């Protein structure tokens, strides 16, 4: 009869299930934090621009001031468009990094699982061979005892 090594089973459970789950959760939390920070930065930039434009509008006193304000609006629109483009590229880069890191993590876990499976197959084969030898030896001993009697 084979004894079960609970430490080995616990270690295998840890390496096959819990460690990968923790690693993926850590990766997800890091990605979420970066994404939220990017959104907060963008929101602050857009809010600051809007408030600055409102202050500029409040300083308009005449037709010339209104014309200058409207000309400035074109530059603000251009700047905001560039900012929006940059923010979108940043989010896409974050998503691509997340996907790449997730794939790398998955590949590592698959390799580790294959290695553990191979080790377990070898251990099982050795145990089966040992049990077969013991059974053969026991049979031979029983046969010799029966012959002697």
C-alpha positions in Angstrom: 0.0 0.0 0.0 1.3 3.4 -0.9 1.5 6.3 1.6 0.2 9.7 0.4 2.6 12.6 1.0 0.2 15.5 1.9 3.0 18.1 1.6 3.7 17.0 -1.9 0.0 17.1 -2.8 -0.3 20.6 -1.2 2.8 21.8 -3.0 1.4 20.5 -6.3 -1.9 22.2 -5.7 -0.1 25.4 -4.8 2.1 25.4 -8.0 -0.7 24.2 -10.3 -3.7 26.3 -9.1 -3.1 28.9 -6.4 0.2 30.4 -7.6 -1.0 30.9 -11.2 -4.3 32.4 -9.9 -2.4 34.8 -7.6 -0.1 35.8 -10.5 -3.0 36.5 -12.8 -4.8 38.4 -10.1 -1.7 40.5 -9.5 -1.3 41.2 -13.3 -5.0 42.2 -13.5 -4.8 44.5 -10.5 -1.6 46.2 -12.0 -3.3 46.6 -15.3 -6.5 48.1 -13.7 -4.4 50.5 -11.7 -2.5 51.7 -14.7 -5.7 52.1 -16.7 -7.4 54.0 -13.9 -4.4 56.3 -13.6 -4.4 57.0 -17.3 -8.1 57.8 -17.2 -7.6 60.1 -14.2 -4.8 61.9 -15.9 -6.8 62.4 -19.0 -9.8 63.6 -17.1 -7.7 66.1 -15.2 -6.2 67.4 -18.4 -9.6 67.8 -20.1 -11.0 69.5 -17.0 -8.1 71.9 -16.7 -8.4 72.8 -20.3 -12.2 73.3 -20.0 -11.8 75.5 -16.9 -9.0 77.6 -18.6 -11.3 78.1 -21.6 -14.2 79.2 -19.3 -11.9 81.7 -17.6 -10.8 83.0 -21.0 -14.4 83.4 -22.0 -15.2 85.3 -18.9 -12.5 87.8 -19.8 -14.1 88.6 -23.2 -15.2 92.3 -23.0 -15.7 93.2 -26.7 -15.9 92.0 -30.2 -12.1 91.9 -30.6 -11.8 89.8 -27.4 -14.5 87.4 -28.7 -12.6 87.1 -32.0 -9.4 86.3 -30.2 -11.2 83.8 -28.0 -12.7 82.0 -31.0 -9.3 81.8 -32.7 -7.9 80.3 -29.5 -10.7 77.7 -29.6 -9.3 76.3 -32.8 -5.9 75.7 -31.2 -7.6 74.2 -28.1 -9.6 71.9 -30.3 -6.4 70.8 -32.1 -4.5 70.3 -28.8 -7.4 68.3 -27.4 -7.6 66.1 -30.5 -3.8 65.4 -30.1 -4.3 64.7 -26.4 -7.2 62.3 -27.2 -5.1 60.5 -29.8 -2.2 60.1 -27.3 -4.5 58.9 -24.6 -6.1 56.3 -26.9 -2.6 55.1 -27.9 -1.7 54.8 -24.2 -4.7 52.6 -23.5 -4.0 50.4 -26.5 -0.4 50.0 -25.3 -1.6 49.0 -21.8 -4.0 46.5 -23.3 -1.3 45.0 -25.5 1.1 44.7 -22.6 -1.6 43.0 -20.5 -2.4 40.5 -23.3 1.3 39.8 -23.8 2.0 39.3 -20.1 -1.1 37.1 -19.7 0.1 34.9 -22.6 3.5 34.6 -21.1 2.0 33.7 -17.7 -0.2 31.1 -19.3 2.8 29.5 -21.2 4.8 29.3 -18.0 1.9 27.7 -16.2 1.4 25.1 -19.0 5.1 24.2 -19.0 5.1 23.9 -15.2 2.0 21.7 -15.3 3.5 19.5 -18.0 6.7 19.1 -15.9 4.6 18.1 -12.9 2.6 15.6 -14.9 5.8 14.0 -16.3 7.2 13.8 -12.7 4.0 12.2 -11.5 4.0 9.7 -14.3 7.6 8.7 -13.5 6.8 8.3 -9.8 3.7 6.2 -10.6 5.7 4.0 -13.0 8.4 3.5 -10.3 5.7 2.7 -7.7 4.0 0.2 -10.1 7.3 -1.5 -10.9 8.1 -1.7 -7.2 4.7 -3.2 -6.4 5.0 -5.6 -9.3 8.4 -6.8 -8.1 7.1 -7.2 -4.6 4.1 -9.2 -5.9 6.5 -11.3 -8.0 8.8 -11.9 -5.0 5.9 -12.7 -2.8 4.5 -15.2 -5.3 7.9 -16.8 -5.7 8.3 -17.1 -2.0 4.8 -18.5 -1.6 5.5 -21.0 -4.4 8.8 -22.1 -2.7 7.1 -22.4 0.6 4.3 -24.5 -1.0 6.9 -26.7 -2.8 8.8 -27.3 0.4 5.8 -28.4 2.3 
